[in-house]
C-alpha cells in the first residue's frame, strides 16, 4: 500500500470543514452566499420591516448584518456611501426629501419617478412597493366621527368650527401641512387650536382635551377604531408614502435572487397589517424582533 501524503490529508480535512461551514445557514441552497448589510431608520415601523427583510434573506441562505436606528436624515447617505446595502424607504420621502421633486399624489407615478431617478442619479434600485402607505393624515375621536358623520377631510372641513385641533406646531406652517389642506379643501376655522407634543396626541384625544390631531396612517394606536378614526384624504392632498426596499445596484447584480425574496415580503404588507404590527410594539410593548418574526412566519 502506498503511503498517504500527510499534506494531502490536511487538505482533505480543510476541504471537509469548509463544506460543513458553507452549509451552516438555514437554507435549502447549498451555495455559500454573500453577507447583506440591512439598515433601518430609528422608528418602530422601519425597525420591524427591516427585521422581516433580514429574516427572509437569512432563510434564503444569506448572512445578514443588521444596522438599526440610523437617523432618517443620514440613512440615504449611508446607502450611497456603501455603509449599508439596503433599507426600507418610503416613496414620498424619496420624491420630496431626497430628489426634491414636485409633489405627486398617484402612487404608481411616484414609484416610477423615484425608481427611474434613483437609478440614474445614485445607481440604486427600488424593489417593488407594498400597499402599506405610511403617509400624513388626520385622526378624529370616533364618537365625534359617528355623531357628526365625519369620515373624510371634506367632512371635517365643514365641521371645523365645532372641533378642537391638537396641533403639533410646525404642521400649521409647514407647506405640506395645514396650508396644503386649506389650499385644496378651504379654510379650517377650528373652534380652538393648541399645540401639543406629538407623543401625547392620543392621550389628549382619549382624555377629551381635543377632537382632531395630525397622524401618520399606520400608527399603532389606530387599531383602536372604537376610539380613533383615520379620515380619508378624499381630495388627495398628501403624497403616498408606500414602503419599498432600496438596494445598491452592485449588490443586487451580484445577488439577483434578492429581488424575488424581498418582493414576496413586500407583497404581503398592507396598511392594516403594518398598523397592527406597530401596535404590538408601541401599544402592547412587545419587542420588535419578536413581532417581525411572528409576521414573517405567518407569510411563509
ZAMARGU-4260 file (C-alpha; in steps of 0.2 Angstrom, whole numbers, plus 5000, padded with zeros to 4 digits):
<rodrens>
0) 5000/5000/5000 | 5006/5017/4996 | 5009/5030/5010 | 4997/5044/5011 | 5005/5061/5010
5) 5001/5070/5026 | 4998/5086/5017 | 4985/5078/5006 | 4976/5073/5022 | 4977/5090/5029
10) 4970/5097/5013 | 4956/5085/5013 | 4951/5089/5031 | 4951/5108/5027 | 4940/5105/5012
15) 4928/5094/5023 | 4927/5108/5036 | 4924/5122/5023 | 4910/5111/5016 | 4902/5109/5033
20) 4903/5128/5036 | 4895/5133/5020 | 4880/5123/5025 | 4878/5131/5041 | 4865/5144/5035
25) 4846/5140/5037 | 4843/5137/5018 | 4838/5124/5005 | 4853/5131/4995 | 4870/5123/4997
30) 4879/5138/4989 | 4889/5150/5000 | 4880/5167/4998 | 4885/5185/5002 | 4883/5195/5018
35) 4870/5208/5016 | 4870/5224/5027 | 4852/5230/5031 | 4850/5247/5039 | 4834/5254/5047
40) 4828/5271/5052 | 4825/5275/5070 | 4807/5272/5072 | 4796/5256/5076 | 4789/5253/5058
45) 4806/5254/5050 | 4814/5243/5063 | 4800/5229/5061 | 4801/5229/5042 | 4820/5229/5041
50) 4820/5214/5053 | 4807/5205/5041 | 4819/5208/5027 | 4833/5201/5037 | 4824/5185/5041
55) 4818/5182/5023 | 4836/5184/5017 | 4843/5173/5031 | 4830/5160/5026 | 4836/5161/5008
60) 4854/5157/5014 | 4862/5174/5016 | 4871/5181/5031 | 4863/5197/5036 | 4872/5211/5046
65) 4859/5222/5055 | 4862/5241/5057 | 4847/5248/5066 | 4842/5265/5072 | 4850/5276/5058
70) 4844/5294/5058 | 4832/5297/5044 | 4842/5312/5039 | 4858/5301/5035 | 4852/5284/5030
75) 4852/5288/5012 | 4870/5294/5013 | 4874/5278/5022 | 4867/5268/5007 | 4876/5279/4994
80) 4892/5278/5004 | 4891/5259/5004 | 4890/5258/5023 | 4874/5248/5021 | 4867/5238/5006
85) 4848/5241/5008 | 4835/5248/5019 | 4816/5251/5019 | 4811/5268/5012 | 4795/5277/5008
90) 4791/5283/4990 | 4786/5300/4996 | 4802/5303/5006 | 4812/5298/4990 | 4802/5310/4979
95) 4801/5325/4991 | 4816/5324/5003 | 4829/5316/4993 | 4825/5320/4975 | 4817/5337/4979
100) 4804/5335/4966 | 4787/5342/4965 | 4773/5334/4974 | 4763/5320/4966 | 4748/5310/4973
105) 4747/5295/4961 | 4756/5280/4970 | 4762/5272/4954 | 4768/5288/4946 | 4778/5292/4962
110) 4785/5275/4962 | 4790/5275/4944 | 4798/5293/4946 | 4809/5288/4961 | 4814/5272/4953
115) 4820/5280/4937 | 4829/5294/4946 | 4837/5284/4959 | 4844/5273/4946 | 4850/5287/4936
120) 4857/5298/4950 | 4863/5285/4963 | 4864/5268/4955 | 4851/5262/4967 | 4836/5250/4964
125) 4819/5252/4971 | 4812/5235/4973 | 4793/5233/4972 | 4782/5244/4983 | 4770/5237/4995
130) 4752/5243/4999 | 4757/5249/5016 | 4757/5268/5015 | 4764/5277/5030 | 4758/5294/5025
135) 4751/5310/5033 | 4733/5310/5039 | 4721/5317/5052 | 4713/5307/5066 | 4697/5311/5075
140) 4689/5304/5090 | 4677/5290/5084 | 4662/5296/5094 | 4663/5313/5085 | 4665/5304/5069
145) 4649/5295/5071 | 4640/5309/5079 | 4644/5322/5065 | 4646/5310/5051 | 4664/5314/5048
150) 4674/5301/5038 | 4683/5312/5026 | 4694/5328/5027 | 4680/5336/5016 | 4668/5332/5030
155) 4680/5338/5043 | 4682/5355/5035 | 4663/5358/5035 | 4663/5355/5054 | 4679/5363/5059
160) 4671/5377/5069 | 4664/5363/5081 | 4681/5355/5084 | 4696/5357/5094 | 4713/5354/5085
165) 4728/5347/5093 | 4742/5354/5083 | 4760/5349/5083 | 4765/5367/5080 | 4775/5365/5064
170) 4760/5357/5055 | 4751/5374/5055 | 4765/5382/5045 | 4773/5368/5035 | 4770/5369/5016
175) 4763/5351/5016 | 4753/5353/5032 | 4738/5364/5035 | 4742/5377/5021 | 4742/5362/5009
180) 4725/5356/5016 | 4717/5374/5015 | 4723/5377/4998 | 4713/5362/4992 | 4699/5360/5005
185) 4696/5378/5010 | 4700/5386/5027 | 4699/5376/5043 | 4691/5388/5056 | 4694/5377/5071
190) 4684/5380/5087 | 4701/5381/5096 | 4719/5375/5091 | 4733/5371/5104 | 4750/5364/5102
195) 4754/5348/5110 | 4769/5336/5109 | 4766/5323/5096 | 4769/5308/5108 | 4754/5314/5118
200) 4741/5316/5105 | 4732/5300/5108 | 4731/5303/5126 | 4725/5321/5123 | 4711/5314/5112
205) 4707/5300/5124 | 4705/5312/5138 | 4693/5323/5128 | 4705/5338/5128 | 4705/5339/5109
210) 4695/5332/5095 | 4706/5331/5080 | 4725/5328/5078 | 4738/5326/5064 | 4743/5307/5062
215) 4753/5295/5051 | 4742/5282/5043 | 4750/5267/5050 | 4752/5272/5069 | 4749/5258/5081
220) 4735/5267/5091 | 4724/5267/5075 | 4720/5249/5078 | 4708/5256/5092 | 4695/5261/5079
225) 4682/5262/5093 | 4692/5277/5100 | 4700/5284/5084 | 4695/5286/5066 | 4708/5290/5052
230) 4700/5302/5040 | 4701/5299/5021 | 4710/5311/5011 | 4697/5312/4998 | 4705/5325/4988
235) 4722/5318/4988 | 4732/5332/4995 | 4746/5322/5003 | 4758/5311/4993 | 4759/5292/4995
240) 4772/5285/5006 | 4772/5267/5001 | 4785/5256/5009 | 4798/5249/4997 | 4816/5242/4999
245) 4830/5252/4991 | 4846/5242/4987 | 4863/5246/4979 | 4864/5241/4961 | 4880/5231/4963
250) 4874/5221/4977 | 4858/5217/4968 | 4868/5212/4952 | 4879/5201/4962 | 4864/5193/4971
255) 4849/5194/4959 | 4838/5182/4968 | 4836/5195/4982 | 4823/5204/4972 | 4812/5189/4972
260) 4814/5185/4991 | 4811/5203/4996 | 4797/5207/4983 | 4787/5192/4991 | 4788/5201/5008
265) 4783/5217/5001 | 4768/5209/4993 | 4762/5203/5010 | 4762/5221/5018 | 4747/5232/5018
270) 4741/5247/5029 | 4731/5235/5040 | 4744/5223/5045 | 4758/5236/5046 | 4747/5246/5058
275) 4744/5230/5068 | 4762/5226/5069 | 4766/5244/5075 | 4753/5242/5089 | 4761/5226/5095
280) 4777/5236/5099 | 4770/5254/5103 | 4754/5249/5112 | 4757/5231/5118 | 4776/5234/5122
285) 4782/5219/5113 | 4800/5218/5106 | 4800/5222/5088 | 4811/5207/5084 | 4798/5195/5091
290) 4784/5204/5081 | 4794/5204/5065 | 4797/5185/5067 | 4779/5181/5070 | 4774/5191/5055
295) 4787/5183/5044 | 4782/5165/5049 | 4764/5170/5045 | 4768/5174/5027 | 4779/5160/5023
</rodrens>
